[in-house]
Amino acid sequence: MMRTIPSQDARAKHEEAFRQSEGSVRLEGIDPLDFPVYRELKERILSGEITSDQATDILLAQYTNANQTAA
């Protein structure tokens, strides 16, 4: 997978989006930073290694596989 280095502006926009979404989730009583997979995917997005769409695909695959194994 090819890493693209995000511009400072793009990274700042992503960081702001994360800040807002994390705040919203915390209002519900959950701190997303308590979840290692979240922290890993967030850093991979911010570093330009993956896109947010790819992170979504990774999460869906991980939890879909976990649910199928548990069934």
N, C-alpha and C positions, 0 to 999 in steps of 0.2 A: 504494500500500500504506500502510495507516495504522500509524503507530508508536505502540505503547503503552509508557508509561514504567513499567518494573517497580518494584515496591516494593523497599525496601532488603532486606527478608527474602528476596524471590524472587531478587534479584540475588545475594545472599550464597549462597543455595543453589546457584544456577547456577555461581558462581565455585568453590565447593567441589567440585561435580561435575566441573568442568573440571580442577581441581587434581588430583583423584584419578585421573581418566582419563589426564591427561598423565603423571602419575607411573608409571602402569601401562605405558603405551606406551614411556616412556623405559627401563623395565626390559628391554624387548625390543630396546633399542638404537636407537630412533627418537625424534627430538625433533619433536613435531608443530609446534612453533613455527618449524621450518625451512621450513614450507610456507605460502606467502602466502595461499592459498585458505583454509586452516584459520584463520589469524589473522583474516582478513576475516570469515569466518562466525562465529567466536567473538565478535568485537566486535559484530556485528549481532545476535546472540542476546542478549548481555549488555545491549545498549542497548534491547532490546525491539522492534527493527525487524522481526525474524523469529523464529519459534519453532524449536525444535530439529527438529521434523518438517519444516518448510519448508527448513531447512538440509540435511537429508538428501535431500529432493527435488531441491534445487539440485545437490548433489554427484552424485546418481545421473544426473540429466539431463546434466550436464557430461561425466561419464565415459562414459556410454552413447553420447552423440553423438561423443565422441572415438574410441571403439572402432569405431563404425560407419564413421566417416570413414577410419580406418586400414585397414579390411578391404577 
